């Protein structure tokens, strides 16, 4: 039997399992084989094949008894920012390299309860801080796609959920979890030619997700098509008393409402997203997306989000400030690395110096500065005020439109090492994803086409708060119209 | 605003991160650049704008003040670098 099981959609796989065309053990084994074949991508920090096969056997037993759960036997990857009971959880940091949680995050528990099978913990930028997955203390993740003009170059997978995205794009798993603080599921989704979705802030529980910037952090999903992503998001959504920011709201039927007509849907196009120096190919993919939605019956509305240019600097005050506070817990006392000094104070200093990487230290220090006495109002309070103006921009825009269509990122995947010593340039890679994050809105990246190098480019659909249904519906219509069928070379080879 | 090595040293001490002379030379210009770039926010008129503290607009939930968790000493200490008889151990603080 060939490894064609890795190219199934989740819906197809569930049907195949139910009809006993193949077993969960066969399905999981096929994916573990692909994980091994793609080892050089460095998509995983911890692999758990034995555990996965044990769970697959349990899934087969359930299927035999007719007790199949909603995602029974589906192989997934878990971003190594989710605490998983008895499985090492590192946040890609040396400070947590030996941390073994004694509890399971709410989101990963929901996925376990639904029958999914995790094959391992996916690589990421340390503490989810980055847009290239080159800030991992376990090494960078390589994108499974190759540039046709520079095939020798190793490309970034995007970040921060780079391992999760690469694993789905290379056919190592059928879906994966990410987290999204400023674009960390949408941008890697774009770079890897797959779907990356972030729901409304408060839709999913953050309990057990290692905190970066709590007012922005939200769980997310990667999959190879919109329907699969909706299925997974459905599973992880919902109120959790353990997270005071999770919303006590009904979760609509995302998958059931996916295939509705978009006739009359009002799609907003923000003029501020036509930034200087954007590659013509990205503008072309965007314009094509606009045209396709129009042909599908949508009405195109020009909108303005006037404070867009301030979103990235606002984010790079708020997120580091919250990170500086959140990461104060890594003191070498209760868990994590400890480097002993001559007294407790020096133990803290040495532990944190040895445990955190460059970008994490940079952000902690920026945040510490912005929150320090005498600067708090000028930086942190000011940024929170501009954040309200950014949120208000969206609120006004949504009076005239139902969803917003933009490019996901201002570039396709770049080479590993590029931009590494230019933090601001790296930060600007999130220019299109950060505004929606600051406003707490749901966003999804759908493949829109390939650039001149044969690399994927994503289109982002931003929805109103709590209206993932319209976002998914638009994404599905766009996906059908674009008809993106390309897969990464590694996936093609694995499935052959 | 100017971020020199002395300022970085002060920030690093507040953040409890030991930095070397080399680190100071590396971070000073970077922090200067990033914070200088973020100063563009000053050009935005925010008179009368309330800071946005939470996007979710969910009122803080209350719960009954009862014990609903506990008896997890072993779990809590499991990842501790050092522990003795149910306590975390750190180096001596008081002489």
Interface residues (C-beta under 8 A of the other chain):
Chain A: X98 X99 X100 X102 X103 X201 X202 X215 X241 X244 X245 X247 X248 X307 X310 X313 X314 X316 X317 X324 X328 X331 X332 X333 X334 X335 X336 X337 X338 X340 X341 X342 X343 X344 X345 X346 X347 X348 X349 X350 X352 X353 X356 X361 X362 X364 X365 X366 X368 X369 X370 X372 X378 X379 X381 X382 X383 X384 X385 X386 X387 X388 X389 X391 X423 X424 X438 X439 X440 X465
Chain B: X3 X7 X8 X11 X12 X14 X15 X16 X17 X18 X19 X27 X30 X31 X33 X34 X35 X37 X38 X40 X41 X42 X44 X46 X49 X50 X51 X52 X53 X54 X55 X56 X58 X60 X61 X63 X72 X75 X76 X78 X79 X80 X81 X82 X88 X90 X91 X92 X93
